[in-house]
Amino acid sequence: MVNGKKLNQIIIKILKKNGLNTNHATISSKALINAELVGAHSHGLSRLKVYCDRIQKKVINPKPKIKIKKISQSISKIDANNSIGFVAADIGIKQAIKNAKKTGIGLVGIKNSGHYGLSGYYAEQAVKKNLIVFCFTNAPPAIAPHGARKSLFGTNPICFGTPTSSKVPFILDTSVSVINRGKIRVAARNGKNIPKGVALDNFGKPTTDAKKELPGVQLPIAGFRGSGLAWMVDILSGDFTGGNHGGKVKDPFDDFSGPQNIGHLFFVMKPNLFVGNYSQRIKENIKRIKKLSWMKVSGKTITIGATTKHSEVASSKDVKKAIPSLSSLAEGIGDPQVRNRGTIGGSIANNDPSADYPSACLALNATIHTNKRKIESDKFFKGIFETDLKKAELIEAVEFEVPEKSAYVKYPNPASRYAIVGVYVTNYKNEVRVSITGAGHWV
């Protein structure tokens, strides 16, 4: 095992050998290691080779002359001169922070950049300076405009961060695709399948074959809404900044015909622009949400708050004692990033056909508590990515019936540990319940 300090030295050495100066190599190394530390391995060391390949093919400039132009006290634009994306983004977020500290708002647009890793990494820099931040960047074609079968938009992440007056900030960093493209590449490399309902092949037909998806189309979150969000980010990151847009961003793995010219947009602001008591207001906001994270054992039921994380369910002594199979299920969910950040409410609200919790709800005869009513699990799940939730209806808790005996076994995808197929069996006094996930509609 290589420790963090030694790993940092190795990465810096590799990048310097490929032409980066010490400062730029250090900036890039920190971003790559951060991705590994937060569990986003698809954005970490697995990409180091492709960055080096692109430098050697002269489509990343290892010695860029980056130009910063002041438009106003609050606004700057940056021409990154085809630098490695980490360096362009690091300069950009620092400039946005500097502008915001002066005037209350900092807006920075960047063109002629490359893939910069995790948006959340840059958002965290602003949040640590007690600033609110939005980060946008576009990416190579992967998502089709609504109704089309040709990919045009990237998985274009949306990132937001805010200080919370505590050591733990609020940072949302999410792509607008159902599944991370990096995970599809890992599955393709290992000859594994991807979940149903996340991708189409290049003929516009649904596929679970990762290799067929790569030249095809990834499906966006929330149907046409996700496609619209991808378009919005493409406009903000590409059209607005001067970067490539409308499907012209080159794939870093397969297209060495020229620089990517990715665009980034950082929007940073002081939290007290409109109210003087923002710190108190955000504390109250978080306190209300945290009230939804709880567990209670009562007689023959165990109720879990909607924002309870998978890792909390897995480690709960009450859950292990009452329903060991549920604890085991939670422990086997996803990679560390998903397990430590994903919630039970989010899992069942999405009704992903390869998620674990929907099968648990059905097998354990659960009742879904919302802000408006209680719904039996047999009536809650309507079909793939479809539930009985109505407009403005939120899940508050899930109540499970404690069985006499139960077990959950799944065949996991090696890359992301989602259920290729999972079976949950429970034995109650008067019935046996069986639910299946991954293989199709639940039974």
Secondary structure, 3 states (H helix, E strand, C coil): CCCHHHHHHHHHHHHHHCCCCHHHHHHHHHHHHHHHHCCCHHHCHHHHHHHHHHHHCCCCCCCCCCEEEECCCCEEEEECCCCCHHHHHHHHHHHHHHHHHHHCEEEEEEEEECCCCCHHHHHHHHHCCCCEEEEEECCCCCECCCCCCCCCECCCCEEEEECCCCCCCEEEEECCECCCHHHHHHHHHCCCECCCCCEECCCCCECCEHHHHCCCEECECCCHHHHHHHHHHHHHHHHCCCCCCCCCCCCCCCCCCCCCCEEEEEEEECCCCCCCCHHHHHHHHHHHHHCCCCEEEECCEEEEECCCEHHHHHHCHHHHHHCHHHHHHHHCCCCHHHHHHCEHHHHHHHCCCCCCHHHHHHHCCCEEEECCCEEEHHHHEEECCEECCCCCCCEEEEEEECCCEEEEEEEECCCCCCEEEEEEEEECCCCEEEEEECCCCCC
